Amino acid sequence: MIKTPYLLFLGDAPDQLAAKVAIGIKDWRPENAVAQFRMEGCGADLGIADMSLQEAKDAGAKTLVIGVANRGGIISEAWKVVLKEALSMGYDLASGLHNLLRDEADLVETAAKFGCALHDVRIPSVQYPIANGIKRSGKRCLTVGTDCSVGKMYTAMAMDAEMRKRGLKSSFRATGQTGILIMGGGVPLDAVIADFMAGAVEYLTPDNDADHWDHIEGQGSLFHVSYSGVTMALIHGGQPDVLILGHEPTRTHMRGLPDYQQPSLEELRDMALALARVANPACQVVGISVNTQHMSEAEAISYLAEVEERMGLPTVDPIRIGAGRLVDAIQAL
């Protein structure tokens, strides 16, 4: 088990999106976020206290969590100076990067010397089966996005929280490092061998009560040439009964791909629904989640109204406005 609470390491993250792991923990498990640690040049800010390693240790932090999700998931040499100092002070380390802590000999040596633990949450802990496509009992909701990092996890968590608030049967199913660090378990889907990814999603969302909803954490985008494979595994392995479309309207291009433009919501709806109906012919698109964090209140309200009128679906920002209307749409089925 990863010891809590955490000191959230932002390193030299260039912007807020690069620190999405730390942001997710701060937003959904604030009791575990003692402080943030930022290096020179860091462009991210969680809006919580900045502390040195010693200050956070004195405040009760037990684990330094690498809260950055950089392209390629690399642990830089500059970071290692801080990571090794943290280990020497008795911190455990936790990371969801593809570059595993356990593969860095100097970190392993330092951890052993000071009796500290290294936690790589992006390592599959189960031998997942190949997907069989057999229909499972219970209901499943998946958010699919026009791009990466548009708020798919936040949407799923907000809908799960709203359903449980209403006394409904609901679970959030984590499929990435941020969700796993928040929930304490899940499937690190993008680290699963490709042939077993859809089977891992079936494993994560087993048979359940007929009125129970699994809210599956979305990943990637069908339109993102770097990360479309993980989205396909979620669509077919999850066999969703409903899809929520996710979108961030202020971007000028796909995340990390300046030569690619985001698709329209109509294009996303048509492609995602056709693929979802391969595994579940009854699947429906029931709502739209828009990440309006970079819009003013007036801009957000206007944009949401325009999309809802155009698409004929309830359209909300589940963080700014709440997920109630998305849950209403599910309950109306």
GUSEPA-651826 format. One line per field, with one value per residue: x, y, z of N, C-alpha, C in turn; residue in one letter. Coordinates in steps of 0.1 Angstrom, whole numbers, always signed. Each point is the difference from the previous one (the first is absolute). Layout:
<rs>
n.east c(X / ...)
n.north c(Y / ...)
n.up c(Z / ...)
ca.east c(X / ...)
ca.north c(Y / ...)
ca.up c(Z / ...)
c.east c(X / ...)
c.north c(Y / ...)
c.up c(Z / ...)
code c(a / ...)
</rs>
This chain:
<rs>
n.east c(+8 / -5 / +10 / -10 / +0 / -2 / +13 / -7 / +7 / +2 / +11 / +3 / -12 / -2 / -11 / -12 / -2 / +13 / -7 / -7 / +11 / +9 / -5 / +0 / +12 / +5 / -6 / +4 / +13 / -6 / -6 / +3 / -3 / +11 / +7 / +5 / +8 / +4 / +5 / +11 / -8 / -5 / -8 / -1 / -12 / +0 / +5 / +9 / +4 / +10 / +5 / +11 / +9 / +8 / -5 / -1 / +12 / +3 / -6 / +8 / +5 / -5 / -7 / +11 / -11 / +5 / -4 / +10 / -7 / +13 / +2 / -4 / -5 / +8 / +8 / +0 / +12 / -6 / -10 / +9 / +6 / -12 / -2 / +13 / -1 / -11 / +6 / +10 / -11 / -2 / -1 / -12 / +2 / -9 / -1 / -6 / +13 / +2 / +8 / +1 / -4 / -5 / -1 / -1 / +11 / +2 / -13 / +1 / +13 / -5 / -11 / +8 / +8 / -11 / -2 / +0 / -12 / +0 / -10 / +0 / -9 / +10 / -1 / -4 / -9 / -7 / -1 / -2 / -12 / +0 / -5 / -11 / -3 / +0 / -13 / +2 / -4 / -10 / +2 / +4 / +7 / +3 / +10 / -3 / +12 / -1 / +6 / +13 / -1 / -13 / +3 / +5 / +11 / +1 / -4 / +8 / +10 / -3 / -2 / +11 / +6 / -5 / +3 / +12 / +1 / -5 / +10 / +6 / +0 / +12 / +9 / +11 / +3 / +11 / +4 / +4 / +12 / -6 / -9 / +10 / +7 / -11 / -3 / +13 / -5 / +2 / -1 / +13 / -10 / +6 / +1 / -12 / +5 / +2 / +4 / +5 / +1 / -7 / +7 / +9 / -6 / -2 / +13 / +2 / -8 / +1 / -7 / -11 / -5 / -11 / -2 / +12 / +5 / +8 / +7 / +3 / +12 / -3 / +6 / +10 / +1 / -11 / +0 / +6 / +8 / +3 / -13 / -3 / +10 / +4 / -4 / +5 / +10 / -2 / -1 / +9 / +11 / -2 / -2 / +3 / -9 / +8 / +0 / +10 / -3 / +13 / +1 / +11 / -8 / +10 / +2 / +12 / +4 / +1 / -1 / +11 / -10 / +9 / +3 / -6 / -12 / -6 / -6 / -11 / -9 / -5 / +12 / +3 / -11 / +1 / +13 / -1 / -11 / +5 / +11 / -7 / -8 / +13 / +3 / -7 / -8 / -2 / +13 / -1 / +1 / +3 / +12 / +3 / +13 / -1 / +13 / -6 / +10 / +2 / -12 / -5 / -6 / +0 / +13 / +2 / -9 / +5 / +12 / -2 / -6 / +10 / +9 / -7 / -1 / +13 / +4 / -9 / +11 / -3 / +4 / +10 / +5 / +3 / +11 / -2 / -8 / +6 / +0 / -9 / +1 / +13 / +0 / -7 / +9 / +9 / -5 / +0 / +11)
n.north c(-12 / +10 / +5 / +4 / +14 / +8 / +1 / +9 / -8 / +13 / -1 / -2 / -5 / +0 / -7 / +5 / -1 / +4 / +7 / -6 / -8 / +10 / +6 / -12 / -3 / +12 / -2 / -13 / +2 / +12 / -9 / -6 / +12 / -3 / -2 / +10 / -7 / +13 / -4 / +6 / +10 / -4 / -4 / -10 / +1 / -8 / +11 / -9 / -2 / +8 / -12 / +2 / -9 / +8 / +12 / -7 / -5 / +12 / +2 / -11 / +6 / -11 / +4 / +1 / +6 / -6 / +13 / -4 / +3 / -1 / +5 / -13 / +8 / +10 / -7 / +13 / +2 / +11 / -7 / -8 / +12 / +4 / -9 / +0 / +13 / -1 / -9 / +8 / +7 / -12 / +7 / -6 / -7 / +7 / -8 / +7 / +3 / +0 / +10 / -13 / +3 / -12 / +6 / +9 / -5 / +13 / +0 / -12 / +4 / +12 / -6 / -9 / +9 / +7 / -13 / +6 / +2 / -7 / +8 / -10 / +9 / +2 / -9 / -7 / -2 / -1 / -13 / +11 / -4 / -8 / +11 / -4 / +13 / -9 / +1 / +10 / -4 / +8 / +13 / +5 / +10 / +5 / +9 / +5 / +4 / +13 / +0 / -1 / -4 / -4 / -9 / -11 / +1 / +14 / -2 / -11 / +7 / +10 / -8 / -6 / +11 / +5 / -12 / -1 / +13 / -5 / -7 / +2 / -12 / +3 / -2 / +6 / -2 / +1 / +7 / +10 / +6 / +11 / -7 / -7 / +11 / +4 / -11 / -1 / +0 / -9 / +2 / -1 / +4 / +11 / -8 / -3 / -13 / +5 / -13 / +5 / +11 / -4 / -11 / +9 / +7 / -12 / -2 / +12 / -4 / -8 / -12 / +6 / +6 / -3 / +6 / -7 / +12 / -5 / +9 / -3 / +1 / +10 / -4 / +8 / -2 / -4 / +13 / -5 / +3 / +7 / +3 / -3 / -8 / +8 / +9 / -7 / -3 / +13 / +4 / -8 / +1 / +13 / -3 / +13 / +2 / +10 / +10 / +6 / +11 / +0 / +13 / +6 / +10 / +2 / -13 / +3 / -11 / -12 / -5 / +8 / +3 / +9 / -11 / -3 / +0 / +6 / -11 / +1 / +5 / +5 / +3 / +5 / +6 / +3 / +3 / +6 / +5 / +2 / +4 / +8 / +3 / -1 / +5 / +11 / -7 / -1 / +1 / +10 / +11 / +3 / +5 / +12 / -2 / +12 / +0 / +8 / -6 / +0 / -1 / +12 / +4 / +13 / -1 / -6 / +8 / +10 / -4 / -3 / +12 / +5 / -7 / +2 / +13 / +0 / -6 / +7 / +3 / -5 / +13 / -5 / +9 / -13 / +8 / +7 / -9 / -11 / -12 / +8 / +9 / -3 / +0 / +12 / +3 / -5 / +7 / +9 / -8)
n.up c(+0 / -7 / +8 / +7 / +0 / -11 / -4 / -7 / -7 / -3 / +6 / -13 / +4 / -14 / +3 / +2 / -13 / +0 / +9 / -10 / +2 / +2 / -11 / -6 / +6 / -3 / -12 / -1 / +4 / +3 / +7 / -12 / -3 / +6 / -11 / -7 / -8 / -3 / -11 / -2 / -4 / +12 / -10 / +9 / +4 / +11 / +3 / +3 / +13 / -3 / +1 / +8 / -3 / +7 / -6 / -11 / +3 / +4 / -11 / -1 / -11 / -6 / -11 / -8 / -5 / -10 / +1 / -8 / -11 / -1 / -12 / -1 / +10 / -2 / +8 / +1 / -5 / -5 / -3 / -5 / -2 / -3 / -9 / -3 / -1 / -6 / -8 / -1 / -2 / -7 / -11 / -2 / -12 / -7 / -11 / -10 / +0 / -13 / +2 / +3 / +12 / -1 / -11 / +10 / -4 / -3 / -5 / -7 / -4 / -3 / -6 / -5 / -3 / -3 / -5 / -12 / -3 / -11 / -4 / -9 / -1 / -10 / +10 / -10 / +9 / -11 / -2 / -8 / -1 / -11 / -6 / +5 / +4 / +10 / -2 / +8 / +12 / +3 / +3 / -12 / +5 / -13 / +4 / -12 / -3 / -3 / +12 / +2 / +13 / -3 / +9 / -7 / +7 / -1 / -12 / -1 / +7 / -7 / -10 / +4 / +3 / -11 / -7 / +6 / -4 / -12 / +6 / -11 / -6 / +4 / -9 / +4 / -12 / +7 / -11 / +8 / +0 / -5 / -7 / -3 / -1 / -6 / -7 / -3 / -12 / -9 / -13 / +0 / -6 / +0 / +12 / -4 / -2 / -12 / -2 / +12 / -7 / -10 / +2 / +1 / -10 / -7 / +3 / -4 / -9 / +11 / +0 / +0 / +11 / -4 / +11 / -2 / +2 / -9 / +6 / -12 / +6 / -8 / -12 / -3 / -13 / -6 / +1 / +11 / -10 / +11 / +3 / -12 / +1 / +10 / -8 / -10 / +8 / +4 / -13 / -5 / +8 / +0 / -13 / -1 / +10 / +6 / -9 / +6 / -7 / +0 / +3 / -5 / +0 / +10 / -3 / -5 / +7 / -4 / +12 / -2 / -8 / -2 / -7 / +11 / -5 / +10 / +1 / -8 / +8 / -12 / -4 / +12 / +0 / -13 / +2 / +12 / -4 / -12 / +6 / +8 / -11 / -3 / +12 / -2 / -8 / +13 / -1 / +8 / -8 / +13 / -2 / +3 / +3 / +4 / -2 / +8 / +5 / -13 / +4 / -3 / +11 / -5 / -3 / +12 / +6 / -8 / +2 / +13 / +0 / -6 / +7 / +11 / -5 / -3 / +11 / +6 / +8 / +13 / +2 / +7 / +8 / +2 / -3 / -11 / -6 / -1 / +4 / +7 / -11 / +2 / +13 / -1 / -10 / +9 / +10 / -10 / -1)
ca.east c(-8 / +8 / -3 / -5 / -3 / +10 / +5 / -2 / +12 / -4 / +13 / +1 / -11 / -1 / -13 / -10 / -3 / +11 / -1 / -14 / -1 / -1 / -12 / -11 / +1 / -4 / -14 / -9 / +4 / +7 / +5 / +13 / +9 / +6 / +6 / +6 / +14 / +3 / +14 / +2 / -5 / -13 / -11 / -12 / -3 / -12 / -7 / +2 / +12 / +13 / +9 / +12 / -1 / +0 / -12 / -10 / +3 / -4 / -15 / -6 / +1 / +8 / +4 / +1 / -6 / +3 / -13 / +2 / -2 / +7 / +0 / +10 / +1 / +14 / +6 / +12 / +12 / -2 / -9 / +6 / +6 / -11 / -6 / +9 / +0 / -13 / +2 / +10 / -7 / -10 / -12 / -2 / -3 / -10 / +0 / -8 / +7 / +4 / +13 / -2 / +9 / +8 / +10 / +11 / +9 / +4 / -11 / -1 / +10 / -2 / -11 / +4 / +9 / -8 / -11 / -12 / -7 / -2 / -13 / -3 / -14 / -3 / +5 / -11 / +2 / -9 / +1 / -14 / -4 / -4 / -15 / -9 / -11 / -12 / -7 / +1 / -11 / +4 / +1 / +13 / +0 / +13 / +1 / +10 / +4 / +5 / +14 / +5 / +0 / -11 / -9 / -8 / +0 / -8 / -14 / -4 / +0 / -11 / -12 / +0 / -3 / -14 / -9 / +0 / -7 / -14 / -3 / +0 / +11 / +10 / +14 / +10 / +10 / +12 / +8 / +12 / +7 / -7 / -12 / +5 / +5 / -11 / -8 / +7 / -1 / -5 / +8 / +9 / -4 / +10 / +12 / -4 / +3 / -11 / -9 / -8 / -6 / -14 / -2 / +2 / -12 / -10 / +3 / -2 / -15 / -6 / -14 / -5 / -15 / -6 / -1 / +13 / +7 / +15 / +4 / +13 / +9 / +4 / +14 / +3 / -11 / +0 / +5 / +14 / +8 / +9 / -6 / -13 / -1 / -6 / -14 / -7 / +0 / -10 / -13 / -4 / +0 / -10 / -14 / -9 / -14 / -1 / +12 / +0 / +11 / +8 / +6 / +6 / -2 / +9 / +13 / +2 / +4 / +1 / +10 / +12 / +0 / -4 / -5 / -13 / -11 / -10 / -12 / -12 / -7 / -8 / +9 / +2 / -13 / -3 / +10 / +1 / -12 / +1 / +9 / -6 / -11 / +6 / +0 / -13 / -9 / -10 / +7 / -5 / +6 / -11 / +4 / +13 / +7 / +9 / +9 / +0 / +9 / +7 / -11 / -7 / -13 / -9 / +4 / -4 / -14 / -3 / +5 / -8 / -14 / +1 / +3 / -12 / -10 / +5 / +1 / -12 / +4 / +3 / +14 / +4 / +13 / -3 / +7 / -5 / -14 / -4 / -3 / -14 / -8 / +5 / -6 / -14 / -2 / +1 / -12 / -11 / +0)
ca.north c(+12 / +12 / +7 / +13 / +8 / +2 / +12 / -1 / +5 / +5 / +1 / +12 / -1 / +12 / +6 / -7 / -14 / -9 / -3 / -4 / -10 / +7 / +8 / -9 / -3 / +12 / +2 / -11 / -5 / +11 / -4 / -6 / +10 / +9 / +12 / -3 / +3 / +4 / +3 / +12 / -1 / -7 / +8 / -5 / +5 / -6 / +9 / -4 / +5 / -5 / -3 / -8 / -14 / +0 / +6 / -9 / -11 / +4 / +1 / -13 / -7 / -12 / -5 / +10 / -5 / +7 / +4 / +5 / -10 / +6 / -8 / -10 / -5 / -1 / +6 / +7 / +1 / +11 / -5 / -10 / +7 / +2 / -13 / -6 / +7 / -4 / -14 / +1 / +6 / -9 / +0 / -9 / +6 / -6 / +5 / -7 / +2 / -12 / -1 / -6 / +3 / -12 / -1 / +9 / -7 / +9 / +1 / -13 / +0 / +10 / -5 / -11 / +5 / +7 / -7 / +6 / -8 / +6 / -5 / +2 / -3 / -3 / -14 / -9 / -9 / -12 / -5 / +2 / -9 / +6 / +3 / -10 / +7 / -5 / +11 / -1 / +7 / +14 / +11 / +7 / +13 / +3 / +13 / +0 / +14 / +5 / +1 / -5 / +10 / +9 / -1 / -12 / -6 / +8 / -2 / -13 / +1 / +9 / -8 / -11 / +7 / +4 / -11 / -5 / +10 / -2 / -14 / -10 / -9 / +5 / -1 / +6 / -11 / +7 / -7 / +7 / +1 / +9 / -6 / -10 / +7 / +6 / -11 / -11 / -12 / +1 / -6 / +9 / -6 / +3 / -8 / -14 / -4 / +4 / -11 / -3 / +12 / -1 / -10 / +7 / +8 / -9 / -4 / +12 / +3 / -13 / -1 / +8 / +1 / +5 / +15 / +5 / +7 / +2 / +12 / -4 / +11 / +0 / +3 / +3 / +4 / -7 / +9 / +4 / -10 / -6 / -7 / -5 / -14 / -2 / +4 / -11 / -11 / +3 / -1 / -14 / -7 / +5 / -2 / +10 / +2 / +14 / +8 / +15 / +6 / +10 / +10 / +12 / +8 / +12 / -4 / +3 / -13 / -12 / +1 / -6 / -2 / +13 / -1 / -7 / +8 / -8 / -3 / +6 / -9 / -9 / -11 / -9 / -8 / -10 / -11 / -7 / -8 / -12 / -10 / -5 / -10 / -13 / -9 / +2 / +7 / +9 / +12 / +13 / +13 / +6 / +13 / +6 / +6 / +10 / +6 / +14 / +6 / +12 / +10 / +8 / -5 / +3 / -8 / -14 / -2 / +1 / -11 / -12 / +1 / -1 / -14 / -7 / +2 / -6 / -15 / -6 / -8 / +8 / +3 / +6 / -2 / -6 / +6 / +14 / +0 / -12 / -11 / -5 / -3 / -12 / -11 / +0 / -7 / -14 / -5 / +0 / -11)
ca.up c(+0 / -1 / +12 / -2 / -12 / -10 / -6 / -14 / -7 / -13 / -8 / -9 / -9 / -7 / +1 / +9 / -5 / +3 / +14 / +2 / +11 / +13 / +1 / +3 / +14 / +8 / -1 / +5 / +13 / +5 / +13 / -1 / -7 / +11 / -7 / -13 / -1 / -13 / -4 / -8 / -14 / +0 / -4 / +6 / +14 / +5 / +9 / +14 / +5 / -4 / +11 / -2 / +4 / +15 / +5 / -3 / +9 / +13 / -1 / +0 / -13 / +1 / -13 / -11 / -12 / -13 / -5 / -13 / -11 / -12 / -12 / +1 / +14 / +3 / +12 / -4 / +10 / +9 / +10 / +9 / +11 / +10 / +3 / +9 / +13 / +7 / +6 / +11 / +12 / +5 / -8 / -11 / -13 / -8 / -13 / -10 / -13 / -7 / +5 / +13 / +11 / +3 / -11 / +2 / +10 / +11 / +9 / +8 / +10 / +10 / +8 / +8 / +11 / +10 / +4 / -5 / -10 / -13 / -5 / -14 / -1 / -14 / -3 / +1 / +11 / -3 / -14 / -5 / -11 / -13 / +1 / -6 / -5 / +6 / +6 / +15 / +7 / +5 / -10 / -1 / -6 / -4 / -6 / -11 / -3 / -13 / +1 / +13 / +11 / -1 / +12 / +0 / +14 / +9 / -4 / +5 / +14 / +4 / -2 / +10 / +12 / -1 / +2 / +14 / +8 / -2 / +5 / -11 / +0 / -9 / +2 / -9 / -4 / -4 / -11 / -2 / +12 / +9 / +6 / +9 / +12 / +7 / +5 / +7 / -8 / -13 / -10 / -8 / -13 / -11 / +2 / -2 / -13 / -9 / -2 / +12 / +5 / +0 / +10 / +13 / +3 / +4 / +14 / +9 / +0 / -1 / +2 / +12 / +0 / -12 / +2 / +4 / -11 / +0 / -7 / -4 / -3 / -14 / -3 / -14 / -9 / -12 / -10 / +3 / -6 / +10 / +12 / -4 / +4 / +13 / -1 / -7 / +10 / +10 / -7 / -2 / +13 / +9 / -5 / +7 / -3 / -4 / -2 / +2 / -9 / +7 / -9 / +5 / -12 / -2 / -6 / -14 / -7 / +8 / +10 / -4 / -14 / -6 / -14 / +0 / +6 / +7 / -8 / +6 / +9 / -8 / -5 / +12 / +3 / -10 / +0 / +12 / +1 / -9 / +5 / +13 / -3 / -4 / +12 / +7 / -9 / +6 / +5 / -3 / +5 / +8 / +5 / -4 / +10 / -6 / +9 / -2 / +10 / -6 / -5 / +11 / +3 / -11 / -12 / +2 / -1 / -14 / -8 / +3 / -6 / -15 / -3 / +3 / -10 / -13 / +1 / +6 / +11 / +11 / -1 / +13 / +6 / +12 / +12 / +2 / +1 / +6 / -9 / +2 / -12 / -7 / +8 / -4 / -13 / +2 / +7 / -9 / -10)
c.east c(+9 / -4 / -5 / +3 / +12 / +6 / +0 / +12 / -4 / +13 / +0 / -11 / -2 / -13 / -9 / -3 / +10 / +0 / -13 / -1 / -1 / -13 / -12 / +0 / -5 / -15 / -9 / +4 / +8 / +6 / +14 / +11 / +5 / +5 / +5 / +15 / +3 / +15 / +0 / -6 / -14 / -11 / -13 / -1 / -13 / -8 / +1 / +14 / +12 / +9 / +12 / -2 / -1 / -13 / -12 / +1 / -5 / -16 / -7 / +1 / +8 / +5 / +1 / -6 / +4 / -13 / +0 / -3 / +6 / +0 / +11 / +2 / +15 / +4 / +13 / +11 / -2 / -10 / +7 / +7 / -10 / -4 / +10 / +1 / -12 / +2 / +9 / -7 / -11 / -13 / +0 / -3 / -11 / -1 / -10 / +6 / +3 / +15 / +0 / +11 / +9 / +10 / +12 / +9 / +4 / -11 / -2 / +10 / -2 / -12 / +4 / +9 / -7 / -13 / -14 / -6 / -1 / -13 / -2 / -15 / -4 / +5 / -13 / +3 / -7 / +4 / -14 / -3 / -2 / -15 / -8 / -13 / -14 / -7 / +0 / -13 / +5 / +0 / +13 / +0 / +15 / +0 / +11 / +2 / +4 / +15 / +4 / -2 / -10 / -9 / -8 / +0 / -8 / -15 / -5 / -1 / -12 / -13 / -2 / -4 / -15 / -9 / +0 / -7 / -15 / -4 / -1 / +13 / +10 / +14 / +8 / +11 / +12 / +8 / +13 / +7 / -6 / -11 / +5 / +6 / -11 / -8 / +7 / +0 / -6 / +9 / +8 / -1 / +11 / +13 / -3 / +4 / -13 / -11 / -10 / -7 / -15 / -4 / +2 / -12 / -11 / +2 / -3 / -15 / -8 / -15 / -4 / -15 / -6 / -1 / +12 / +7 / +15 / +3 / +15 / +8 / +4 / +15 / +1 / -12 / +1 / +7 / +15 / +9 / +10 / -6 / -14 / -2 / -6 / -15 / -8 / -2 / -11 / -14 / -5 / +0 / -11 / -15 / -9 / -14 / -3 / +14 / -3 / +11 / +7 / +7 / +6 / +1 / +10 / +13 / +0 / +4 / +0 / +11 / +13 / +2 / -4 / -5 / -14 / -10 / -10 / -12 / -12 / -7 / -9 / +9 / +3 / -12 / -1 / +11 / -1 / -13 / +0 / +9 / -5 / -10 / +5 / -1 / -14 / -9 / -10 / +6 / -6 / +9 / -11 / +4 / +13 / +6 / +11 / +9 / +1 / +9 / +7 / -10 / -5 / -14 / -10 / +3 / -4 / -14 / -5 / +4 / -8 / -14 / +1 / +2 / -13 / -11 / +4 / -1 / -12 / +2 / +3 / +15 / +4 / +15 / -2 / +7 / -6 / -15 / -5 / -4 / -14 / -7 / +5 / -6 / -15 / -2 / +2 / -12 / -13 / -1 / -10)
c.north c(+13 / +8 / +15 / +8 / +2 / +14 / -2 / +7 / +4 / +2 / +13 / -1 / +13 / +7 / -8 / -15 / -10 / -5 / -7 / -11 / +6 / +8 / -10 / -4 / +11 / +3 / -10 / -6 / +11 / -3 / -6 / +9 / +10 / +13 / -4 / +4 / +3 / +4 / +13 / -2 / -8 / +9 / -4 / +5 / -6 / +9 / -4 / +5 / -6 / -3 / -7 / -14 / -1 / +5 / -10 / -12 / +4 / +2 / -13 / -8 / -13 / -5 / +12 / -7 / +8 / +3 / +5 / -11 / +6 / -10 / -10 / -6 / -1 / +6 / +7 / +0 / +11 / -4 / -9 / +6 / +1 / -14 / -7 / +7 / -4 / -14 / +1 / +5 / -9 / +0 / -13 / +8 / -7 / +7 / -8 / +2 / -13 / -3 / -4 / +4 / -12 / -3 / +10 / -4 / +9 / +3 / -12 / -1 / +9 / -4 / -11 / +5 / +7 / -7 / +5 / -8 / +8 / -6 / +5 / -4 / -4 / -14 / -9 / -11 / -13 / -5 / +0 / -9 / +8 / +2 / -10 / +6 / -5 / +12 / -2 / +7 / +13 / +9 / +7 / +13 / +3 / +14 / -2 / +14 / +3 / +0 / -6 / +12 / +10 / +0 / -13 / -7 / +8 / -2 / -13 / +1 / +9 / -7 / -11 / +7 / +4 / -11 / -5 / +10 / -3 / -14 / -10 / -8 / +5 / -2 / +8 / -11 / +7 / -8 / +7 / +3 / +10 / -6 / -11 / +6 / +6 / -11 / -11 / -13 / +2 / -7 / +11 / -3 / +2 / -7 / -15 / -3 / +1 / -11 / -1 / +13 / -1 / -10 / +6 / +8 / -9 / -5 / +11 / +2 / -13 / +0 / +8 / +0 / +7 / +15 / +7 / +6 / +1 / +13 / -2 / +12 / +0 / +3 / +4 / +6 / -8 / +8 / +4 / -12 / -7 / -10 / -6 / -14 / -3 / +4 / -11 / -11 / +3 / -1 / -15 / -8 / +5 / -3 / +10 / +0 / +14 / +6 / +14 / +5 / +11 / +9 / +11 / +10 / +11 / -4 / +3 / -12 / -11 / +1 / -7 / -2 / +13 / -1 / -7 / +9 / -10 / -3 / +8 / -10 / -10 / -11 / -10 / -8 / -11 / -11 / -8 / -9 / -12 / -10 / -7 / -11 / -13 / -9 / +1 / +7 / +10 / +13 / +13 / +11 / +8 / +14 / +5 / +7 / +10 / +6 / +15 / +8 / +13 / +10 / +7 / -7 / +2 / -8 / -14 / -2 / +1 / -12 / -13 / +0 / -2 / -15 / -8 / +1 / -7 / -15 / -6 / -9 / +9 / +3 / +9 / +0 / -6 / +5 / +14 / +0 / -12 / -11 / -5 / -3 / -12 / -12 / -1 / -8 / -15 / -6 / +0 / -11 / -10)
c.up c(+0 / +12 / -3 / +13 / -8 / -1 / -15 / -8 / -14 / -9 / -8 / -10 / -7 / +1 / +9 / -5 / +3 / +14 / +3 / +11 / +14 / +1 / +4 / +14 / +9 / -1 / +6 / +13 / +7 / +14 / -1 / -6 / +10 / -7 / -14 / +1 / -15 / -2 / -8 / -14 / -1 / -4 / +5 / +15 / +4 / +9 / +15 / +4 / -7 / +12 / -5 / +5 / +15 / +6 / -2 / +9 / +14 / +1 / -1 / -13 / +2 / -14 / -9 / -12 / -12 / -7 / -14 / -10 / -13 / -12 / +1 / +14 / +5 / +14 / -4 / +11 / +10 / +11 / +11 / +12 / +12 / +5 / +10 / +14 / +8 / +6 / +12 / +13 / +5 / -8 / -8 / -12 / -7 / -13 / -9 / -14 / -7 / +4 / +15 / +10 / +2 / -11 / +1 / +11 / +12 / +10 / +8 / +11 / +12 / +9 / +9 / +12 / +11 / +4 / -5 / -12 / -13 / -5 / -14 / -3 / -14 / -4 / +2 / +11 / -2 / -14 / -6 / -12 / -13 / +1 / -7 / -6 / +5 / +8 / +15 / +5 / +6 / -12 / +1 / -8 / -3 / -6 / -11 / -4 / -14 / +1 / +14 / +10 / -1 / +12 / +1 / +14 / +9 / -3 / +7 / +15 / +5 / -2 / +10 / +14 / +1 / +2 / +14 / +10 / +0 / +6 / -11 / +1 / -11 / +4 / -10 / -3 / -6 / -10 / -2 / +13 / +9 / +7 / +10 / +13 / +8 / +7 / +8 / -8 / -14 / -10 / -7 / -15 / -11 / +2 / -2 / -15 / -9 / -1 / +12 / +5 / +2 / +11 / +14 / +4 / +4 / +15 / +10 / +2 / -1 / +1 / +13 / +0 / -12 / +1 / +5 / -12 / +3 / -9 / -4 / -4 / -15 / -1 / -14 / -8 / -13 / -11 / +3 / -5 / +10 / +9 / -4 / +4 / +13 / +1 / -6 / +10 / +10 / -6 / -1 / +13 / +10 / -4 / +6 / -5 / -5 / -2 / +4 / -9 / +8 / -9 / +8 / -12 / -3 / -7 / -14 / -8 / +10 / +10 / -4 / -15 / -7 / -14 / -1 / +7 / +7 / -9 / +6 / +9 / -8 / -6 / +11 / +3 / -10 / +0 / +12 / +2 / -9 / +5 / +13 / -3 / -6 / +12 / +8 / -10 / +6 / +5 / -5 / +5 / +7 / +5 / -4 / +12 / -6 / +11 / -3 / +9 / -5 / -6 / +12 / +2 / -12 / -12 / +1 / -1 / -14 / -8 / +3 / -6 / -15 / -3 / +3 / -11 / -13 / +1 / +6 / +11 / +12 / +0 / +12 / +2 / +14 / +13 / +3 / +4 / +8 / -10 / +0 / -12 / -8 / +7 / -3 / -13 / +1 / +7 / -9 / -10 / +3)
code c(m / i / k / t / p / y / l / l / f / l / g / d / a / p / d / q / l / a / a / k / v / a / i / g / i / k / d / w / r / p / e / n / a / v / a / q / f / r / m / e / g / c / g / a / d / l / g / i / a / d / m / s / l / q / e / a / k / d / a / g / a / k / t / l / v / i / g / v / a / n / r / g / g / i / i / s / e / a / w / k / v / v / l / k / e / a / l / s / m / g / y / d / l / a / s / g / l / h / n / l / l / r / d / e / a / d / l / v / e / t / a / a / k / f / g / c / a / l / h / d / v / r / i / p / s / v / q / y / p / i / a / n / g / i / k / r / s / g / k / r / c / l / t / v / g / t / d / c / s / v / g / k / m / y / t / a / m / a / m / d / a / e / m / r / k / r / g / l / k / s / s / f / r / a / t / g / q / t / g / i / l / i / m / g / g / g / v / p / l / d / a / v / i / a / d / f / m / a / g / a / v / e / y / l / t / p / d / n / d / a / d / h / w / d / h / i / e / g / q / g / s / l / f / h / v / s / y / s / g / v / t / m / a / l / i / h / g / g / q / p / d / v / l / i / l / g / h / e / p / t / r / t / h / m / r / g / l / p / d / y / q / q / p / s / l / e / e / l / r / d / m / a / l / a / l / a / r / v / a / n / p / a / c / q / v / v / g / i / s / v / n / t / q / h / m / s / e / a / e / a / i / s / y / l / a / e / v / e / e / r / m / g / l / p / t / v / d / p / i / r / i / g / a / g / r / l / v / d / a / i / q / a / l)
</rs>
